[in-house]
């Protein structure tokens, strides 16, 4: 199974936590989302399931890809890494899955799957981490296929 994690692009700052859900992408964030979307569009199989947090900034990030996606409350800013792994049916699902979401849960997922001791990886805004589960000699492994930042495209 391939699990692709895309952190939302740069969004406007907001001092009021009650307004966090509606934060929009900045002009820079729109460019970041567009760059990564072009790269992803060339890489993603058409069978990829795309699931997106309901927050405005993640919706705008996913919109840049120009593909249909499903909005999932479970991907919100308070998402739980273990629940998300169960939701995406890791590692048994046959379809690649793209999650467009937030820190810290994306970083927690990466650390969990790669068995990193720190418990969380810092995921740069707008970037993508592509992970794959495979079996080798009867043992499940998670490998990192790619990390792509909008600043390098």
C-alpha positions in Angstrom: 0.0 0.0 0.0 1.1 3.5 -0.8 0.3 6.2 1.7 0.9 9.8 0.5 0.8 12.5 3.2 0.4 16.1 2.0 0.5 18.9 4.5 -1.6 21.9 3.6 0.3 24.8 2.1 1.0 28.1 3.9 -2.1 29.7 5.3 -2.8 33.2 6.7 -2.0 33.5 10.4 -4.8 33.9 12.9 -4.6 34.9 16.5 -8.1 33.7 17.3 -8.2 29.8 17.7 -11.9 29.9 17.0 -11.1 31.1 13.5 -8.4 28.5 12.7 -10.8 26.2 10.8 -11.5 28.9 8.2 -7.9 30.1 7.5 -7.3 30.4 3.8 -4.0 29.9 1.9 -1.8 32.9 1.3 -0.7 33.8 -2.2 2.5 31.9 -1.5 0.5 29.0 -0.2 -1.5 28.9 -3.4 1.7 28.7 -5.4 3.1 26.0 -3.1 -0.1 23.9 -3.6 0.0 24.4 -7.3 3.6 23.3 -7.6 3.1 20.1 -5.5 -0.2 19.4 -7.3 1.6 19.4 -10.7 4.2 17.0 -9.4 1.6 14.7 -7.7 -0.6 14.7 -10.8 2.3 13.1 -12.8 3.0 10.6 -10.0 -0.4 9.5 -8.6 -2.2 6.5 -10.1 -5.8 7.4 -11.1 -7.0 4.8 -8.6 -5.7 6.9 -5.7 -8.2 7.6 -2.9 -7.9 11.3 -1.9 -9.1 12.2 1.6 -8.9 15.8 2.9 -9.4 17.5 6.2 -12.5 19.8 6.3 -10.4 22.9 7.2 -10.4 25.6 4.5 -6.6 25.5 3.9 -6.6 21.8 3.3 -9.5 22.0 0.9 -7.8 24.7 -1.1 -4.5 22.7 -1.1 -6.4 19.6 -2.5 -8.3 21.7 -5.0 -5.0 22.6 -6.7 -4.7 18.9 -7.7 -8.0 19.1 -9.7 -9.1 15.6 -8.8 -12.2 14.5 -6.8 -11.6 14.0 -3.1 -13.6 13.1 0.0 -13.7 15.3 3.0 -13.2 13.5 6.2 -13.8 14.9 9.7 -11.3 12.4 11.1 -8.5 14.3 9.3 -9.2 17.6 11.1 -6.7 19.5 13.2 -7.3 17.2 16.1 -6.7 14.0 14.1 -5.4 10.8 15.8 -2.6 8.9 14.0 -3.7 5.4 15.1 -7.3 6.1 14.1 -6.1 7.4 10.7 -4.1 4.2 10.1 -7.1 2.1 10.8 -9.3 4.4 8.6 -7.0 4.0 5.6 -6.7 0.3 6.3 -2.9 0.4 6.6 -1.2 -1.7 5.4 -3.7 -4.0 3.8 -5.5 -1.7 1.4 -4.7 -2.2 -2.2 -5.4 1.4 -3.4 -2.9 4.2 -2.9 -4.3 6.8 -0.5 -3.5 10.5 -0.3 -4.2 12.3 2.9 -4.2 16.1 2.9 -4.0 17.2 6.5 -2.2 18.9 9.3 0.7 18.8 11.7 1.3 17.2 14.2 -0.7 14.2 13.0 1.1 13.8 9.7 4.5 13.9 11.4 3.2 11.4 14.0 2.1 9.0 11.2 5.5 9.2 9.5 7.4 8.6 12.8 5.1 5.7 13.6 5.4 4.0 10.2 9.2 4.5 10.0 9.6 3.5 13.6 11.4 6.7 14.6 12.1 7.2 18.3 11.2 10.9 18.4 7.5 10.2 17.8 7.0 13.1 15.4 8.6 14.3 12.2 8.4 18.0 11.3 6.6 18.2 7.9 7.1 21.4 6.1 4.0 23.3 4.9 3.0 22.2 1.4 5.3 19.2 1.3 4.5 15.6 0.5 5.8 12.4 2.1 5.3 9.2 0.1 5.4 5.9 2.1 5.0 2.3 0.9 4.3 -0.9 2.8 5.9 -4.0 1.4 6.6 -7.6 2.5 10.2 -8.8 2.4 10.9 -12.4 3.5 7.6 -12.5 5.3 8.3 -9.3 7.2 6.3 -6.1 6.7 8.4 -3.0 6.0 7.6 0.7 5.5 9.9 2.5 3.0 10.1 6.1 2.2 9.7 6.6 -1.5 9.8 10.4 -1.8 9.7 13.7 0.1 8.9 16.6 -2.1 8.9 20.2 -1.0 7.2 23.0 -3.0 10.4 25.1 -2.6 12.4 22.6 -4.7 10.1 22.4 -7.6 
